[in-house]
Amino acid sequence: VQLQASGGGLVQPGGSLRLSCAASGTFFKINMPAWYRQAPGKERELVAVINTDGSTNYSGSVKGRFTISNDNAKKTHYLQMSSLKPEDTAVYYCNALITTVESTDYYWGQGTQVTVSS
């Protein structure tokens, strides 16, 4: 099972980006799709997550600007980021709780760089 993150890049303050995280391999179920980020010199932090009941949680610093969503048919979840600020600059990682025939574990994508700068 692999998670492949994409969509990062350089964007000006106030701009938008959409990150994607595609799951591949053989598995039964994806739960708790999430996005984390890690800025230089800082710890990795949770940005957004879709809970098992379908509700969402966001970091206070991105609430109202970022939206997490998923497409079960495409086995992909997304992070739509708007009104980006320089402090949003970080490597963004996707994460999900995935059930295979052997076990249920958290998986990480490889990270995609988001740089917000003029």
C-alpha positions, 0 to 999 in steps of 0.5 A: 500500500502506498500514498502518493502526494502531489500538487505542491509548489510555489504560490504568492500570498493570497493564492490557492493550491490543491493537494492530492493524495492517491492510495494504491495497492490492495486494501479494504478500507481507508479511514481518517484521511488526513493532512499534516505539515512540517515547517523547517525547525518545527514539529509535524502538525495535523492540518486537517482530518476526516473522522470516521463519522464524516466530520472534519477537524482543522488546525486553528491556523487554517480553519476557514481557509483550507478544506479537506475532502475525499473521493472514495471511488478514486481512492484519493483525498484532497486539501484545498488551500486558499488565502495562503500565507507565508506561514503556511510554507511547509512540507505537507504529508498525507496520512490515512488509516488503511485496512489490508488483509494483514492489518490496519495501520497508518500510512504516510505519503512522501510529502510535497513542498508548499512555498508561499512567497512573493 
